[in-house]
Structures are given as C-alpha cells and as structure tokens.
Amino acid sequence: MTLLIFMYALFGSSFAIGKVLLGYTTPLFLTGARMTLGGAILLAYQYFMPFARFKFRSKHWWYYLQIVMFGIYFAYILRFWALNYMPSLKLCFLFNFSPFFAAFYSYIFFKERITPMQLLGLLIGFIGFIPILAFQSGDELGLAEWAYISLPELAGIASVGMHSYGWIVMRKLIKYKGYDPAMINGLSMAAGGVLALMTSLPFDGLFPVSEPASFFSWLALIILISNVICHNLYGYLLTKYTATFVSFAGFSGSLFAALYGWAFLGERITWHFWASAITVFTGLYIFYRHEGNKQRPSGEIEGV
C-alpha cells in the first residue's frame, strides 16, 4: 500500500511539471521529446542489464500498436493540449475517471457484470464531476464547448479513456504473454514519441523550444518521475492488485496534484474541487467495496 501512495505522490507532481514544460514548448513536441527519451532509456536498460528480459515477438505487434496509438500517442498529445488551457490540479482530478473507464471496458470486452451497488457508485461518481467541470479557467472560456463541457475538458477525459485502455492491453502482455513492464513501456514510448516528433515537425518546426537549458532540466525530471518510475511501478502493481483497486488508489494523486499546483504554480483550490473530491470519493468507495464480490468467468482478466 505504501508503494501505491508513493507512486501517486510522484504521479501528481508530473502534472505541475508538465505545466511548467508547456511554458517552453508545444504539446506535440513535448510528447515526442518526453516519450522518445523515456522509451530509449527503458529499452537501453532492458538491453544492457543482465537480469532484464529484452524480447519482442512479432506475433504480438497488434497489442503493441494499440498501446502506442492509444496509450501513448493520442493520450499524451490530448493530455498536454488540455493542460495548456486548464489548471494542473483539474486535469489530474479528471484521471479519477479511470475506474469508470476500466469498468466500461471490462463490460464491453470481458463481459464482466456490474452489480446494482457498483452502478450506484458509478452514478454518484459521475455526479461528483459536475462541480469541477462547471468551474472553468479563463483560458478554457475562450474555447468552444460541447454540452457545457469545454474542449480542453473533453480532451482531458478522452486522454484518460485512451490511457486506461492502454493499461488494459498492457496487462494482457504482462500476465499472459510474459513481457516485462519496462520492455512494453520502452518500446511503446519510443515508438509513440517518434511518431509525435514526426507530427510536430510540420506544425511546430524543427526545434520549438525556448530556454533549452531549463526545458531539458525539467524534461529530465518528468522522465525520471513518470516514464521511468511511475509507469513501471504501475505495471508492477498491476501484478499485485486488481486494476480497479490501483485506479481507486489513484484518487490520492489528485490531492497531491492540488497541493503541488497551489504551492508551486499559485493555482486556486476552490470549493468546486472539494465538492467534487468528496462526491467522487464516495462513488469510488461504493464501487470498489463491491468490486471484490463479483464472480468472474474463468480466463477473464481479473479486475479490469
């Protein structure tokens, strides 16, 4: 349990650091630079460390392609674009949608039933997002809306959905195909990062970075925290806990993000945040409390 809290304390800081980095570059280039370098470090570790397992089977390319496109490329481009227009604490809070996406994917792909009490938890959780979605920063107000939800909010929610799907595919490779989490992360990050850099070139130019020294200092920090530590620790924890429980514990990340945003970026923590936090936590608690009571069909991925 200590590792879970530690991971989400680090995870919460990555949003504040990402906000700082966007002051130096564009969302496309930031995604490409972060993922390419982070992936290269993980692949080098897998290749040169004698106890690591550097392997890739071509017959599993479809799993990797899904992680590259949904878990890395689209997810992070949308995340950083949304972060350009909203406070870091708000975007991190939207990641509390993860357990709901996990339940949805489990129902669609694995025929996992949702109990009436879990359905109640989902409903309370969704209601809990209303206050924080209703509060929009000045940057958000200048953009279009859909059903009273701003485009940055929609991008943030879509990013969470894609990110959650990527982890479900990754768990298949870990539990049933025998891959090491660092190998999966290294390969998918490197491929997604190169793709993002190729996309950035025609839109942003060759090197759209101001103050390179500061940019690369913060970039090194976020790669260490998120790409190297959090991504691989998340993969390890998925072998110890259900994906739903790991997602449930992720609620603590939004509290850490609020603290970092307030302390280092001067972001205001309004009543909207606390109203959403209390309500969403209640919904998540009800949902998770009844998660362990379900009977899963044999061969089904546990907890996704």
PyMOL commands that set and color helices and strands:
alter all, ss='L'
color gray80, all
select helices_A, chain A and resi 2-21+27-48+58-83+88-110+116-134+138-141+151-176+181-204+212-237+243-249+251-264+271-289+291-293
alter helices_A, ss='H'
color red, helices_A
select strands_A, chain A and resi 145-146+149-150
alter strands_A, ss='S'
color yellow, strands_A
deselect
rebuild
show_as cartoon
